[in-house]
Amino acid sequence: MGLRNALRLATAAQTVLPSPLEAEDIPPAVRVAFGLGGGDVARVSRADAMTIPAVRRGRSIIAGIIGTAPMIATRGSSMDRVPRPLLEAPEANTTRQHWLTWTVDDLLFYGVSWSLVTLRDAQGFPMQVRRLRHDQVAVDLGSGRVYVDGKPADDRDLIRFDGPDEGVLNYGYRTLRTALLLDEAVRRFARLEIPLGVLKLKEGARELSQPDVEALVDTFEAARQERNTAYLNAAVDYETVAFDAERVQLAEARQFQAVEIARMMNLSPRWVAAPSGDSMTYSNVAAERRDLVDTSLASYVAALEQRLTMGDVTPRGHVVRLDLSEYLRGDTLTALQAAEVGVRIGATTADEVRASVLALPALPPKDNLSTSPFAQVGLPALIAAGVVTPTEARKLLGLDGPAPTPPPAPAPVPDEETA
């Protein structure tokens, strides 16, 4: 027996689930209607899944947002940053955002992601990696040996990221297949040329030959292009065909399936533009984003942070985290209002706020003004703390030009005795 027959190779994360949907679980009428025939429900490839709008949007939300987060290494529990080349540019000839987004993509669809170390520093820690496509990796289920492009790989050079579950292609294939079948049904209906009306001979009228029927229909349609009013003799009737566009589009069923896909991806339906039916409201953008991170993104973020912190990737005593603060801070005005509290209690400085929120350099001491005409929006505290100048505050509010000069104080009323 050759090596190929001796090894039981299985693509990583393509494990067969123990309870596939059997053909008898699907009603016969449904099997006939959707052309399923016998056997199990077919698995769905990532390429096919991404043709479903709800899946594509959900992937963009989860992988896209995490992909924008900077990766930061700190010493232990302190906030002292430690430069790590792997975290700044993980893969050669591409951006950090691209590598991170596609790593999360693997976790979302397959439940696992692999990267191969291509460059190490003097201490032996990875400096650069190459993300491996799902079809490049195979695992011998008996020995646990990993093969990359058909060749054995050194375990020391492999970094495996394990997701929070088996991936949507493994546990959600029935939901995805249903969405694809609904989409195909709509396309079939769209290709049908349903007549808007039917010409019928009245009872007792002489039956027409096929050439006469075609001539009658052609004449009737040609006349409709010239005028809206029609005339029919006593032998012919015209009946309109009832046509329900909403039923043909399967709108309700497709909306329901979009909600199911959102649930499968652990997203609120509103994130995939599906009807949610809930009464959840948020006071601002930051609160809504906080909810998304806590309920949907946190498990993927933790999987990445904890794997990158392990001793084969990062020196002992260093902690890797993904910084989502820029995404969470919401709009600029809300961020500045929160920053004002931070400056007041000593948690941050005015220069740090200017750099992180406004991307502005530190203010010279002479520009640290403490007066402002914008009392109605709460900006004086920011100006008093040295975060912004009155002119910058006007720009934040969408106002042009310098701050107006405060009106002069009214002249004192002379005392009658003095007068």
FIDRENMAR-487156 format. One line per 10 residues: number of its first residue (from 1); their letters; for each residue x, y, z of C-alpha. Coordinates in steps of 0.2 Angstrom, whole numbers, plus 5000, padded with zeros to 4 digits. Each point is the difference from the previous one (the first is absolute). Example, Ala and Ser with C-alpha at 12.3 -4.5 7.8 and 13.67 -1.06 7.14 Angstrom:
! FIDRENMAR-487156
1	AS	5062/4978/5039  5006/5017/4997 .
This chain:
! FIDRENMAR-487156
1	MGLRNALRLA	5000/5000/5000  5007/5017/4995  5002/5015/5010  4985/5009/4992  4989/4985/5005  5008/4998/5017  4996/5018/5005  4983/5005/5004  5001/5018/4994  4987/5012/5004 .
11	TAAQTVLPSP	4999/5019/4997  5002/5010/5015  4983/5006/5007  4990/4989/4987  4995/4988/5013  4984/4990/4996  4987/5004/5013  4992/4985/5009  4982/5004/4996  4998/5005/4982 .
21	LEAEDIPPAV	4982/5003/4994  4994/4984/4991  4988/5000/4985  4986/4993/5010  5000/5015/5011  4995/5011/4986  4981/4999/4994  4999/4992/4983  4991/5015/4993  5014/5012/5005 .
31	RVAFGLGGGD	5013/4988/4993  4991/5000/4983  4996/5019/5000  5019/5004/5003  5007/4986/4990  5009/4992/5015  4997/4982/4996  5007/4987/5012  5016/5001/5012  5006/5013/5012 .
41	VARVSRADAM	4998/5018/4998  5015/5006/4990  5014/5010/5009  5003/5018/4994  5017/5007/4995  5006/5017/5006  4998/5007/4982  4982/4995/4999  4997/5006/5018  5007/5017/4996 .
51	TIPAVRRGRS	4987/5002/4986  4986/5001/5013  4999/5019/5005  4997/4997/5018  5016/4989/5001  5010/5013/4991  4994/5014/5011  5003/4990/5016  5017/4995/4995  5004/5018/4996 .
61	IIAGIIGTAP	4994/5005/5017  5009/4987/5010  5017/4998/4990  5000/5018/4994  4999/5009/5017  5012/4989/5008  5012/5002/4986  5001/5018/5003  5006/4998/5018  5019/5003/5003 .
71	MIATRGSSMD	5008/4986/5009  5010/5006/5015  5012/4991/5012  5003/5006/5018  5010/4994/5014  4989/4991/5012  4986/5009/5007  5008/5017/4997  4996/5011/4985  5018/5002/4995 .
81	RVPRPLLEAP	5000/4995/4981  5013/4988/4993  5004/5001/4982  4997/4983/4991  5003/4999/4981  4988/4986/4999  4986/5011/5006  5004/5014/4989  5002/4991/4983  4996/4982/5003 .
91	EANTTRQHWL	5002/4994/4981  5011/5007/4987  4994/5009/4985  4983/5003/5008  4992/5011/5014  4997/4995/5018  4981/5004/4996  5000/4987/4986  5008/4986/5010  4990/5003/5016 .
101	TWTVDDLLFY	4983/5001/4990  5003/4984/4991  5006/4991/5016  4983/5005/5007  4992/4994/4984  5007/4983/5002  4994/4999/5018  4983/5005/4995  4997/4988/4986  5012/4985/5005 .
111	GVSWSLVTLR	5003/5002/5019  5019/5000/4998  5013/5010/4991  5018/4996/4996  5016/5011/4998  5017/4994/4995  5015/5008/5008  5012/5007/4987  5012/5011/5010  5006/5000/5018 .
121	DAQGFPMQVR	5010/5012/5010  5016/4997/5009  4990/4993/5015  4991/4988/4989  4983/5009/5001  4990/5002/4984  5002/5016/4991  4990/4996/4984  4988/4987/4995  4990/4994/4985 .
131	RLRHDQVAVD	4981/4997/5002  4996/4983/4993  4984/4997/4990  4988/4987/5006  5003/4988/4986  5019/5001/5002  5000/4991/5017  4996/4982/5004  5001/4990/5016  5003/4982/5003 .
141	LGSGRVYVDG	4986/4996/5012  5010/4985/5007  5017/5008/5003  4995/5018/5001  5013/5004/4987  4997/5016/4990  5003/5001/4981  5002/5016/4991  4998/4999/4981  5002/4981/5002 .
151	KPADDRDLIR	5016/5001/5009  5003/4997/5019  5002/5016/5010  5010/5003/5015  4988/5003/5015  5012/5014/5006  4997/5010/4984  4981/4999/5001  4989/5012/5010  4982/4993/5001 .
161	FDGPDEGVLN	4986/5011/5006  4984/4991/5007  4984/5009/4998  4985/5000/5012  4991/4986/4991  5002/4989/4984  4996/5014/4988  4984/5004/4991  5003/4989/4985  5000/4985/5012 .
171	YGYRTLRTAL	4985/5003/5011  4990/5012/4989  5000/4991/4983  4982/4996/5001  4995/5018/5003  5012/5006/4986  4994/4987/4988  4982/5005/5003  5004/5018/4996  5009/4995/4984 .
181	LLDEAVRRFA	4985/4990/4995  4988/5014/5003  5011/5012/4990  5000/4987/4986  4981/4998/5001  4998/5019/4997  5012/5000/4985  4990/4986/4993  4984/5010/5002  5008/5015/4993 .
191	RLEIPLGVLK	5004/4991/4984  4982/4994/4997  4991/5010/4988  4983/5000/5008  4986/5008/4988  4991/5015/5006  4984/4994/4992  4992/4986/4990  4989/5001/4984  4986/4987/5001 .
201	LKEGARELSQ	4987/4994/4988  4982/5001/5006  4990/4985/5002  4993/4995/4983  5013/5009/4990  5009/4991/4986  5017/4994/5006  5015/5008/4991  5015/4992/4992  5017/5003/5007 .
211	PDVEALVDTF	5005/5012/4987  4984/5010/5003  5003/5000/5019  5018/5007/4997  4993/5013/4988  4987/5005/5013  5012/5002/5014  5013/5009/4989  4987/5012/4994  4993/5003/5018 .
221	EAARQERNTA	5018/5004/5007  5004/5011/4985  4984/5010/5003  5005/5003/5018  5016/5008/4995  4990/5013/4990  4985/5003/5011  4994/4995/5018  4982/4997/4994  4996/4983/4993 .
231	YLNAAVDYET	4985/4993/4990  4995/4981/5001  4986/4992/4989  4986/4990/5008  5011/4984/4998  5015/5005/5011  5002/5004/5018  5015/5008/5009  5004/4994/5018  5014/5008/5011 .
241	VAFDAERVQL	5012/4988/5009  5001/5002/5019  5018/5004/5004  5006/5002/5018  5018/5007/4999  5003/4999/5019  4997/4981/5000  5011/4997/4984  5014/5010/5009  4999/4989/5016 .
251	AEARQFQAVE	5003/5016/5009  4994/4994/5017  5009/4984/4999  5016/5008/4995  4999/5013/5014  4997/4986/5013  5016/4991/4993  5010/5016/5002  4995/5001/5018  5005/4981/5002 .
261	IARMMNLSPR	5017/5004/4992  5002/5015/5012  4996/4988/5015  5012/4987/4993  5014/5013/5000  4996/5007/5017  4995/5017/4993  4984/5010/5004  4989/5000/4984  5002/5018/4998 .
271	WVAAPSGDSM	5019/4999/4996  4995/4990/4984  4986/5011/4996  4987/4987/5005  4984/5004/5010  5004/4997/5018  4983/5002/5008  5009/5005/5017  4998/5016/5009  5018/5003/5004 .
281	TYSNVAAERR	5005/5018/4999  5016/5009/5003  5004/5017/5006  5015/5003/4988  5011/4991/4988  5013/4996/5013  4987/4990/5010  4994/4990/4984  5018/4996/4996  5004/4995/5018 .
291	DLVDTSLASY	4986/4987/4999  5007/4993/4983  5017/4998/5007  4994/4992/5016  4988/4988/4992  5007/4996/4983  5018/5004/4999  5007/4997/5017  5003/4981/4997  5010/5003/4984 .
301	VAALEQRLTM	5010/5013/5008  5004/4989/5015  5005/4986/4989  5013/5011/4991  5006/5009/5015  5003/4984/5010  5009/4991/4986  5011/5014/4996  5005/5002/5019  5005/4981/5001 .
311	GDVTPRGHVV	5019/4997/5003  5004/4994/4982  4995/5016/4993  5003/5014/5013  5013/5001/5014  4994/4995/5017  4994/5014/5010  4993/5009/4985  4981/5001/4996  4992/5003/4983 .
321	RLDLSEYLRG	4984/5009/4998  4989/5007/4986  4997/5018/5002  4981/5003/4995  5000/5017/5009  4999/5010/4984  4985/4990/4994  4991/5001/5017  5002/5019/5003  4986/5004/4988 .
331	DTLTALQAAE	4998/5018/4993  5013/5013/5004  4989/5011/5011  4995/4985/5011  5019/4995/5001  5005/5018/5006  4986/5000/5013  5007/4984/5007  5018/5006/4999  4995/5016/5010 .
341	VGVRIGATTA	4996/4988/5014  5016/4991/4998  5010/5016/5000  4991/5006/5016  5003/4984/5010  5018/4999/4994  4998/4984/4990  5007/5008/4984  5008/5017/4995  4994/5013/4988 .
351	DEVRASVLAL	5015/4996/4988  4995/4981/5000  4982/5005/4996  5005/5011/4986  5011/4987/4992  4988/4985/5002  4983/5008/4997  5004/5015/4989  5017/4995/4992  5007/5017/5005 .
361	PALPPKDNLS	5017/5005/5007  5002/5006/5018  4995/5018/5003  5013/5013/5004  4998/5007/5018  4994/5017/4993  4986/4992/4990  4993/4991/5016  4985/5012/5000  4986/4999/5014 .
371	TSPFAQVGLP	4986/5010/4992  4988/4995/4987  4983/5007/4993  4993/4982/4999  4992/4997/5017  4985/4992/4993  5009/4985/4993  5011/4997/5015  5017/5003/4991  5007/5013/5013 .
381	ALIAAGVVTP	5005/4986/5011  5010/4993/4986  5008/5017/4996  5003/5003/5018  5009/4983/5001  5011/5005/4985  4993/4986/4989  4994/5012/4986  5001/5019/4996  4984/5010/4996 .
391	TEARKLLGLD	5004/5000/4981  5002/4981/5000  4984/4998/5010  4991/5010/4986  5007/4988/4987  4993/4985/5010  4983/5009/5000  5001/5003/4981  5002/5019/5002  5012/5010/4989 .
401	GPAPTPPPAP	5012/5014/5005  5008/5004/5017  4990/5001/5016  4991/5016/5002  5006/5013/5012  4990/5000/5016  4989/5016/5001  5008/5014/5011  4994/5001/5018  4986/5013/5003 .
411	APVPDEETA	5006/5016/5007  4996/5002/5018  4985/5010/5005  5006/5016/5009  4994/5002/5017  4987/5014/5003  5011/5007/5014  5015/5000/4989  4991/5008/4986 .
